[in-house]
Amino acid sequence: MAIVAVGQMTSTASMAHNLKQCQLLVKKAVKAGAKALFLPEASDWISSSPQETLSLVKPVTESPFVLGLQAEAKREKLPIHVGIHEPGSDPQKVKNTVVWIDENGEITQRYQKIHLFDVEIKDGPVLKESNSVEPGTKILPPFQTPVGKVASTICFDLRFPEITLALKRQGAEIITFPSAFTVPTGKDHWEILLRARAIETQCYVIAAAQVGKHNEMRTSYGHSMIVDPWGRILADVGGKEDEPEIATATIDRELLKKIKTEMPLLRRTDVYPEV
């Protein structure tokens, strides 16, 4: 068994401010005895325009946010899973990625968001992520960590069970959804989708979320959660936004085995194609 921490914060366009928030979350995770910390999508910054996005993006080797978080991970011997931005192959776009920083402060895994958030909510936000973000083209296989085999996805990927079913087939034990859900979609869909992904994959789900007002254009729903393979909510930070906060839960690999043994989900690939 291992304790994991899921973080919640309100990123702005200031990388220095956001790094301070993450440093506080690291301290809280270490104090709680966590063996890994999971942080939200776009922890490094959330901008108010595509132009601001392009002005902020830097390679990880030059990003004061990423370098600062690598130093934290190394100093505390705490692996950190965090959503960031990286330069795109198109100079007018960026990559929305999540990286795994190991206990030595090294970036050892990277996933680039596949499904981009292009929506128009009536009486709500109009967001076109594809205007400034370059989509990923492949799934990152689950990788071994001190808390189990972790599989990475990002935010809008949550709505596509195909990706998580593929990760389950590859041996995932923990599936992550670092996110910045809008308030309207969060209220109606966030918990339901997270629990559904946990139940259908029989995996733990860790979903670190942005919360509160980032700028005049963006507000996020919050409710960072950890869900067990039976679909039970083990931790929920709620809508707390006055300061960065964590919640913790224990990853029980025996429970993973028990659920898969007692309720095997045998696919009828003779009837329908394997996802």
Salt bridges, closest charged atoms under 4 A:
GLU41 OE2 - LYS113 NZ 3.07
ASP44 OD1 - HIS85 ND1 2.85
GLU72 OE2 - ARG75 NH2 2.23
GLU86 OE2 - ARG110 NE 2.77
GLU120 OE2 - LYS128 NZ 3.51
GLU129 OE1 - LYS113 NZ 2.90
ASP157 OD1 - HIS115 ND1 2.70
GLU173 OE1 - ARG253 NH2 3.04
GLU191 OE2 - ARG195 NH1 3.28
GLU200 OE2 - ARG197 NE 2.37
GLU216 OE2 - LYS213 NZ 3.24
ASP228 OD2 - ARG232 NE 2.70
ASP236 OD1 - HIS223 ND1 3.26
ASP242 OD1 - LYS240 NZ 3.02
GLU243 OE1 - LYS28 NZ 2.91
GLU245 OE1 - LYS28 NZ 3.37
GLU254 OE2 - LYS257 NZ 3.60
GLU262 OE1 - LYS258 NZ 3.12
ASP270 OD1 - ARG268 NE 2.81
GLU274 OE1 - ARG169 NE 3.73
